[in-house]
Amino acid sequence: MQRTRSGWRMTAWISVALLAAALVQFAAVGGVEGIRAAIRLTARTSFVLFITAFTASSLAQTFPSPTTQWLRINRRYLGFAFAFSHLVHLIFIILFVRLDPSNFWIGRTPTSLIPASITYVFIFAMAATSFNRTAKAIGGTAWKWLHWLGSYAIFISFAAAFGGRAAKSGFYIPILVLLTAALLLRVFTRFRRAKITGSQATG
């Protein structure tokens, strides 16, 4: 119970901090450009929170330490903070559409927004089923598939978004490197776990 309360406090503090940072960014720049600045900021905070939760279990298994164990234990709360960050990101996108629709739709069509919309459905579905009661309600198998598919849908969404920007700005290249490393770590951990399980079964 104490660990749960501590986790929720961490989620609350992270959420308050990132919301304050987004509002400060918006106010400092002002107008539509302020909204775009807040969108960029929340995209980055969302990425940091997602990649931390995405790799938490793999890091704890591959590089066991108090820090990686803490990440594994608290990955659910980091996931909630990510969902909140991306909700704020979505709110600023909606404001951008309302205040400057002509610029928003440059290079976009309603169809091009379908992948992002699906990703948001996964994000909110994963957040809604990250409580013990809702996880139990949908069953273990459905929960595992939802969170597995959702995590990779979010991963692909970040890879596509930052990949397009990396062609224009070197700032995003380290992000792509980090995404690649995260994926390789997950694959390595999965195969290592399968190998250990197979060895135990035949031993």
Residue pairs with C-beta under 8 A, 6 or more apart in sequence:
3 73
7 74
7 76
7 77
8 77
10 74
10 77
10 81
11 77
11 78
11 80
11 81
11 84
14 49
14 78
14 81
14 84
15 81
15 84
15 85
18 42
18 45
18 81
18 84
18 85
18 88
19 84
19 88
21 41
21 45
22 38
22 41
22 42
22 45
22 88
22 92
23 38
25 34
25 37
25 38
25 41
26 34
26 35
26 37
26 38
26 92
27 34
28 34
28 37
29 37
32 96
32 99
32 100
32 103
35 92
35 95
35 96
35 99
35 100
36 96
38 88
38 92
39 89
39 92
39 93
39 96
42 85
42 86
42 88
42 89
42 92
43 89
43 161
45 85
46 82
46 85
46 86
46 89
47 158
47 162
47 175
49 78
49 79
49 81
49 82
49 85
50 82
50 154
50 155
50 158
51 158
51 178
51 179
51 182
52 71
52 75
52 78
53 75
53 76
53 78
53 79
53 82
54 151
54 154
54 155
54 182
54 186
55 182
55 185
55 186
56 68
56 71
56 72
56 74
56 75
56 78
57 72
57 75
57 189
58 185
58 186
58 188
58 189
59 68
59 71
59 72
59 185
60 68
60 69
60 71
60 72
61 189
61 192
61 193
62 185
62 188
62 189
62 192
71 78
76 130
79 126
79 127
79 130
80 127
80 130
82 123
83 123
83 124
83 126
83 127
86 120
86 123
90 120
93 104
96 103
96 104
97 104
115 157
115 160
116 157
118 153
119 153
119 154
119 157
122 146
122 149
122 150
122 153
122 154
123 150
123 154
125 146
125 150
126 146
126 147
126 150
126 151
128 134
129 135
129 138
129 143
129 146
129 147
135 143
138 146
155 179
155 182
155 183
158 179
159 176
159 179
162 172
162 175
162 176
162 179
163 172
163 176
165 171
165 172
166 172
166 173
166 175
166 176
